[in-house]
Amino acid sequence: MKRIFLWGTLIALLGMVVVSLQTNAQVKKGKERPLKTRHLMAGLVAPSNTALGKALQGDGPADEKAWDTALQNAELLNESAYIMMADGRCPDDVWAEATKVLRENSAAVIRALEKKDLSAAQTAYGEMTRSCAQCHRAHKK
């Protein structure tokens, strides 16, 4: 289980790095709001994902503050799924399905963190990061 979690984390982080480094990254944005998708990924999704992934490694969060910070990052990832679908940003079914999986699994991470259930949080996080990788394969060529 830990290997799957670590590979999922590695794949997700690699995808986030690719997103932030590509100069010809997706420049799409919503129809009315100015936030570019690449800025959403680099400014909200990548930092929250990285921090959450680190928090869920090993023995998990060390104290109440660390559990709360992990919860905050899971909540931000959940909210990002709604932003990714808002304002006409969604380009296709791959995107829509990935954001649905992100939303559902980040909600599962939130529930697990609220119960301080590290194993359940790690499992949901692994599922969540696989959805990110699928979408990146389709949209980050």
C-alpha positions in Angstrom: 0.0 0.0 0.0 2.8 2.4 0.9 4.5 1.7 -2.5 1.3 2.5 -4.4 0.9 5.7 -2.3 4.5 6.8 -2.9 4.3 6.1 -6.7 1.0 8.0 -6.9 2.6 10.9 -5.0 5.6 10.8 -7.3 3.5 10.8 -10.5 1.4 13.6 -9.2 4.3 15.7 -8.2 6.1 15.1 -11.5 2.9 16.2 -13.3 2.8 19.3 -11.2 6.4 20.1 -12.0 5.8 19.7 -15.7 2.8 21.9 -15.5 4.8 24.7 -13.8 7.8 24.4 -16.0 6.3 24.3 -19.5 6.5 27.6 -21.2 3.8 26.6 -23.6 1.5 25.4 -20.8 -2.2 25.5 -21.2 -3.2 29.1 -21.3 -6.9 28.5 -21.2 -8.9 30.3 -18.7 -12.5 30.8 -17.8 -14.8 32.8 -20.0 -15.2 35.8 -17.7 -12.7 35.4 -14.8 -9.0 36.1 -15.5 -7.3 33.1 -13.8 -5.3 31.1 -16.2 -5.4 27.3 -15.7 -1.7 27.1 -15.5 -1.7 29.7 -12.7 -4.5 27.8 -10.9 -2.3 24.7 -11.0 0.9 26.4 -10.0 -0.5 28.6 -7.3 -3.2 26.5 -5.7 -3.2 22.9 -6.8 0.5 22.1 -6.9 1.4 23.6 -3.5 -1.6 22.1 -1.8 -1.0 18.7 -3.3 2.7 18.7 -2.4 2.0 19.7 1.2 -0.8 17.1 1.6 1.4 14.4 0.1 4.2 15.2 2.5 1.8 15.3 5.5 0.5 11.8 4.6 3.9 10.2 4.4 5.3 7.9 7.1 3.5 8.2 10.4 1.4 11.1 9.1 0.8 14.5 10.8 2.8 14.9 14.0 0.4 17.0 16.0 -3.0 18.8 16.0 -1.6 21.7 14.0 -0.1 19.4 11.4 -3.5 17.5 11.1 -5.3 20.8 10.6 -2.8 21.9 8.0 -3.2 18.7 6.1 -7.0 19.1 6.3 -6.6 22.7 5.0 -4.7 21.4 2.0 -7.3 18.7 1.3 -10.0 21.3 1.4 -8.2 23.6 -1.0 -7.8 20.7 -3.4 -11.5 19.9 -3.1 -12.3 23.5 -3.8 -10.0 23.6 -6.8 -12.1 20.8 -8.4 -15.0 23.2 -8.4 -12.9 26.0 -9.8 -11.7 23.8 -12.6 -15.3 23.2 -13.7 -16.5 26.8 -13.3 -16.8 29.6 -15.8 -16.6 27.4 -18.9 -13.1 26.1 -18.1 -13.8 22.4 -18.7 -12.7 21.4 -22.3 -13.9 17.8 -22.4 -15.0 14.6 -20.7 -11.5 13.6 -19.6 -11.2 16.9 -17.7 -14.8 16.5 -16.3 -14.2 13.0 -15.1 -10.8 13.8 -13.5 -12.2 16.8 -11.6 -15.1 14.6 -10.4 -12.6 12.0 -9.1 -10.5 14.8 -7.6 -13.6 16.3 -5.9 -14.8 12.9 -4.6 -11.4 11.6 -3.4 -10.3 14.9 -1.8 -13.6 14.8 0.1 -12.7 11.3 1.2 -9.3 12.6 2.3 -11.1 15.3 4.3 -13.4 12.8 6.0 -10.4 10.6 6.9 -8.3 13.5 8.2 -11.2 14.7 10.4 -11.2 11.2 11.9 -7.4 11.1 12.0 -7.5 7.9 9.9 -4.1 8.1 8.1 -4.5 4.8 6.2 -7.9 5.9 4.7 -6.4 9.4 3.9 -3.5 7.8 2.1 -5.7 5.5 0.1 -8.0 8.3 -1.0 -5.0 10.5 -1.8 -3.6 7.8 -4.0 -6.8 7.6 -5.9 -7.0 11.4 -6.2 -3.5 11.8 -7.6 -4.2 9.1 -10.3 -7.0 11.3 -11.6 -4.6 14.2 -11.8 -2.2 12.1 -13.8 -4.9 11.0 -16.3 -6.0 14.5 -17.0 -2.4 15.7 -17.4 -1.7 13.0 -19.9 -4.6 14.2 -22.0 -4.0 18.0 -21.6 -0.3 18.4 -21.1 1.2 17.2 -24.4 
